[in-house]
Amino acid sequence: MDWETQQAAKHATVPPTPAAPVAPEAAKHGHRFLWLYVTVIVAALVGGGVYAWQHKKVNDLNTRLSGLQSQITTLQSQQTAANTPTSTSAVTTPTTSTVDTSNWKTYSLPAGHFSFKYKSGWKIASGGDCTKFCYTPGAAFISPDGQSIGTEGPAHMMTIQMQSGDKRSQDYGLQGVSVGNKLVSTTNVTADGISGKQYKFLLTQTNPLGPAKGAKYIVYTFYTNGRTYSAAYTLPVSSHDYSDEFVAMVEKTLKFTS
């Protein structure tokens, strides 16, 4: 290459490198919107998943709560049924007893306006003779097992008492039998020509001052001459059963005096 050519090449102008194209402003806004849209979608999916999970948990808890409430209601109903006396239709045919009372002794209580017969060997106390449980002068306590009267326990298995006025609406309270005990049966009976009722109970709870759970009661009530007469027999668990003798004493030998 000659000198002139070298000088021309030396002073030749090199074209500049073109600059990178600048993104339009609209493209920048598009990218921002896309990121915002993706963020909202992701947040919605996450929030929806959390809501669905919580909703399921709440439904599960509500289902369990409903089940527990149903069980509580069932248990309460069962408890109410167990503690509520079960009434039965009264039997119009009087009960009968085959016990022979012809050789029994007669006991009269003028203050109570009644008399009855009792079996030999039984002990009786009334009024001042009773040290602890004769609340009224018109009550007689009979111990069929021969134990002394005035102490807790089997000595107070049988009672006959009188109260002035018509107390038949207080059949349960009159005998000291709580409503919590189960009424097994009700029977129409007669004694000395006077109509009355016989109730049979089952003790459903232990009384701290009385017999244990499972004891049985037989209760009679009569009304005549402006007075209410009642007779009660308590049969403790695992004790000798004097039910036949008690029924015979009341239905065959009880007499009401004016």
C-alpha positions as CSV (number, residue, x, y, z in Angstrom):
1,M,0.0,0.0,0.0
2,D,1.3,3.4,-1.0
3,W,1.7,6.3,1.4
4,E,-1.4,8.1,0.2
5,T,-3.5,5.1,0.7
6,Q,-2.2,4.6,4.2
7,Q,-3.0,8.3,5.1
8,A,-6.5,8.0,3.7
9,A,-7.1,4.8,5.8
10,K,-5.7,6.5,8.9
11,H,-8.0,9.4,8.7
12,A,-11.1,7.5,7.7
13,T,-14.2,7.9,10.1
14,V,-15.3,4.6,11.8
15,P,-19.1,4.5,12.1
16,P,-20.2,4.4,15.8
17,T,-21.7,1.2,17.3
18,P,-25.5,1.6,17.4
19,A,-27.0,1.8,20.9
20,A,-29.4,-0.8,22.3
21,P,-33.0,0.0,21.7
22,V,-34.8,1.4,24.8
23,A,-38.0,-0.4,25.8
24,P,-41.0,1.7,25.4
25,E,-42.8,3.0,28.6
26,A,-45.9,0.9,27.7
27,A,-43.8,-2.3,27.9
28,K,-42.6,-1.4,31.4
29,H,-46.2,-0.9,32.6
30,G,-47.1,-4.2,31.0
31,H,-44.4,-6.1,32.9
32,R,-45.5,-4.5,36.2
33,F,-49.2,-5.4,35.6
34,L,-48.2,-9.0,34.8
35,W,-46.3,-9.3,38.1
36,L,-49.1,-7.7,40.0
37,Y,-51.6,-10.1,38.3
38,V,-49.4,-13.1,39.1
39,T,-49.1,-12.0,42.7
40,V,-52.9,-11.5,43.1
41,I,-53.5,-15.0,41.6
42,V,-51.0,-16.6,43.9
43,A,-52.4,-14.8,47.0
44,A,-56.0,-15.8,46.0
45,L,-55.0,-19.4,45.6
46,V,-53.2,-19.5,48.9
47,G,-56.0,-17.6,50.7
48,G,-58.6,-19.9,49.2
49,G,-56.7,-22.9,50.3
50,V,-56.4,-21.6,53.8
51,Y,-60.1,-20.7,53.9
52,A,-61.1,-24.1,52.6
53,W,-58.9,-25.8,55.2
54,Q,-60.3,-23.7,58.0
55,H,-63.9,-24.2,56.8
56,K,-63.4,-28.0,56.8
57,K,-62.0,-27.8,60.3
58,V,-64.9,-25.7,61.5
59,N,-67.4,-28.2,59.9
60,D,-65.6,-31.1,61.5
61,L,-65.7,-29.4,64.9
62,N,-69.4,-28.5,64.5
63,T,-70.1,-32.2,63.6
64,R,-68.3,-33.4,66.7
65,L,-70.0,-30.8,68.8
66,S,-73.4,-31.9,67.5
67,G,-72.6,-35.5,68.3
68,L,-71.5,-34.6,71.8
69,Q,-74.6,-32.5,72.4
70,S,-76.7,-35.4,71.1
71,Q,-75.0,-37.8,73.5
72,I,-75.5,-35.4,76.4
73,T,-79.2,-35.1,75.6
74,T,-79.5,-38.9,75.5
75,L,-77.7,-39.3,78.8
76,Q,-79.9,-36.6,80.4
77,S,-83.0,-38.3,79.1
78,Q,-81.8,-41.6,80.5
79,Q,-81.0,-40.1,83.9
80,T,-84.4,-38.3,84.0
81,A,-86.1,-41.6,83.2
82,A,-84.2,-43.5,85.8
83,N,-84.9,-40.9,88.5
84,T,-88.6,-40.4,87.6
85,P,-91.2,-42.6,89.3
86,T,-92.7,-44.9,86.7
87,S,-96.5,-44.9,87.1
88,T,-98.5,-48.0,86.3
89,S,-102.2,-48.6,85.9
90,A,-103.8,-49.4,89.2
91,V,-104.9,-53.0,89.6
92,T,-108.5,-53.0,90.8
93,T,-108.3,-56.6,92.2
94,P,-107.3,-56.4,95.9
95,T,-104.2,-58.3,96.9
96,T,-104.7,-61.5,98.9
97,S,-102.5,-63.1,101.5
98,T,-102.3,-66.7,102.6
99,V,-100.6,-65.9,105.9
100,D,-102.6,-67.1,109.0
101,T,-103.0,-64.3,111.5
102,S,-105.4,-66.0,113.8
103,N,-102.8,-66.5,116.6
104,W,-101.2,-63.1,116.3
105,K,-101.4,-60.6,119.1
106,T,-103.4,-57.4,119.0
107,Y,-101.9,-54.0,119.5
108,S,-104.1,-50.9,119.9
109,L,-102.9,-47.3,119.7
110,P,-105.7,-44.9,121.0
111,A,-103.7,-41.8,120.0
112,G,-103.5,-43.1,116.4
113,H,-107.1,-44.3,116.3
114,F,-106.1,-47.8,115.0
115,S,-105.3,-51.3,116.0
116,F,-103.6,-54.2,114.3
117,K,-102.3,-57.7,114.9
118,Y,-98.6,-58.6,114.9
119,K,-96.6,-61.8,114.9
120,S,-95.2,-63.3,118.1
121,G,-91.6,-62.2,118.6
122,W,-92.0,-58.9,116.9
123,K,-91.2,-55.7,118.9
124,I,-93.4,-52.6,118.9
125,A,-92.9,-49.1,120.1
126,S,-95.0,-45.9,119.9
127,G,-95.1,-42.5,121.4
128,G,-92.8,-42.2,124.4
129,D,-91.6,-45.7,124.0
130,C,-89.7,-44.8,120.8
131,T,-86.5,-43.1,121.7
132,K,-85.7,-41.5,118.3
133,F,-88.1,-42.0,115.5
134,C,-91.7,-41.6,116.9
135,Y,-92.3,-38.2,115.5
136,T,-96.0,-38.2,116.3
137,P,-98.1,-39.9,119.1
138,G,-100.1,-41.5,116.3
139,A,-97.3,-43.7,115.0
140,A,-96.3,-47.2,115.8
141,F,-93.0,-48.8,114.8
142,I,-92.7,-52.6,114.4
143,S,-89.5,-54.5,114.3
144,P,-90.1,-58.0,112.7
145,D,-86.6,-59.2,113.4
146,G,-86.9,-58.5,117.2
147,Q,-84.2,-55.8,117.3
148,S,-84.7,-52.9,119.6
149,I,-86.5,-49.8,118.3
150,G,-84.9,-46.4,118.3
151,T,-81.8,-47.1,116.3
152,E,-81.0,-47.0,112.6
153,G,-81.4,-50.0,110.5
154,P,-83.7,-53.0,110.2
155,A,-85.5,-52.2,113.5
156,H,-87.6,-49.7,111.6
157,M,-88.7,-51.9,108.8
158,M,-92.4,-51.4,109.5
159,T,-94.5,-48.3,110.4
160,I,-98.1,-47.5,110.8
161,Q,-99.2,-44.0,111.5
162,M,-102.1,-41.6,111.5
163,Q,-102.3,-37.9,110.5
164,S,-105.3,-35.6,110.7
165,G,-106.7,-34.4,107.5
166,D,-106.6,-35.7,103.9
167,K,-102.9,-36.3,103.2
168,R,-103.4,-38.7,100.3
169,S,-102.0,-36.3,97.8
170,Q,-98.7,-36.5,99.7
171,D,-98.3,-40.3,99.3
172,Y,-94.6,-40.1,98.6
173,G,-93.6,-37.4,101.1
174,L,-95.9,-38.9,103.8
175,Q,-93.8,-42.1,103.8
176,G,-90.4,-40.4,103.5
177,V,-90.0,-41.9,100.1
178,S,-88.2,-39.5,97.8
179,V,-89.4,-38.9,94.2
180,G,-86.0,-40.2,93.0
181,N,-87.1,-43.7,93.9
182,K,-88.7,-45.9,91.2
183,L,-92.4,-46.6,91.5
184,V,-92.8,-50.2,90.5
185,S,-96.6,-50.7,90.9
186,T,-99.8,-49.2,92.3
187,T,-102.7,-51.4,93.5
188,N,-106.1,-50.7,94.9
189,V,-106.7,-52.5,98.2
190,T,-109.0,-52.5,101.2
191,A,-108.5,-52.7,104.9
192,D,-111.4,-52.9,107.4
193,G,-113.7,-52.1,104.6
194,I,-111.9,-48.9,103.7
195,S,-110.5,-48.5,100.2
196,G,-106.9,-47.5,99.8
197,K,-103.8,-47.9,97.7
198,Q,-100.6,-50.0,97.9
199,Y,-97.4,-48.7,96.3
200,K,-94.2,-50.6,95.7
201,F,-90.9,-48.8,95.3
202,L,-87.3,-49.6,94.5
203,L,-84.7,-47.4,96.1
204,T,-82.5,-46.1,93.3
205,Q,-80.0,-44.2,95.4
206,T,-78.4,-44.7,98.8
207,N,-79.7,-42.6,101.7
208,P,-77.0,-41.8,104.2
209,L,-79.6,-42.1,107.0
210,G,-81.4,-45.1,105.6
211,P,-81.0,-48.3,103.6
212,A,-78.7,-48.7,100.7
213,K,-79.5,-48.6,97.0
214,G,-81.6,-51.6,95.9
215,A,-83.8,-51.6,99.0
216,K,-87.6,-52.1,98.5
217,Y,-90.6,-50.3,100.0
218,I,-94.2,-51.3,100.3
219,V,-96.5,-48.3,101.2
220,Y,-100.2,-48.2,102.0
221,T,-102.5,-45.2,102.4
222,F,-106.1,-45.0,103.6
223,Y,-108.5,-42.2,104.4
224,T,-111.4,-42.3,106.7
225,N,-113.1,-40.3,109.5
226,G,-111.1,-37.2,108.5
227,R,-107.8,-39.0,109.0
228,T,-105.1,-40.3,106.7
229,Y,-103.6,-43.7,107.7
230,S,-100.4,-45.0,106.2
231,A,-98.3,-48.1,106.6
232,A,-94.8,-48.7,105.3
233,Y,-92.4,-51.6,105.1
234,T,-88.7,-51.2,104.2
235,L,-86.8,-54.2,103.0
236,P,-83.1,-53.6,103.0
237,V,-80.8,-55.4,100.6
238,S,-79.9,-59.0,101.6
239,S,-82.4,-59.0,104.5
240,H,-85.1,-61.5,105.4
241,D,-88.3,-60.7,103.4
242,Y,-91.4,-60.1,105.6
243,S,-93.5,-58.8,102.8
244,D,-96.2,-61.5,103.1
245,E,-96.5,-60.9,106.8
246,F,-96.6,-57.1,106.3
247,V,-99.4,-57.4,103.7
248,A,-101.4,-59.7,106.0
249,M,-100.9,-57.3,108.9
250,V,-102.3,-54.4,107.0
251,E,-104.9,-55.9,104.8
252,K,-106.2,-58.5,107.2
253,T,-105.8,-57.0,110.7
254,L,-105.6,-53.2,110.5
255,K,-108.7,-51.6,112.1
256,F,-109.7,-48.0,112.1
257,T,-111.4,-46.6,115.2
258,S,-113.3,-43.3,115.7
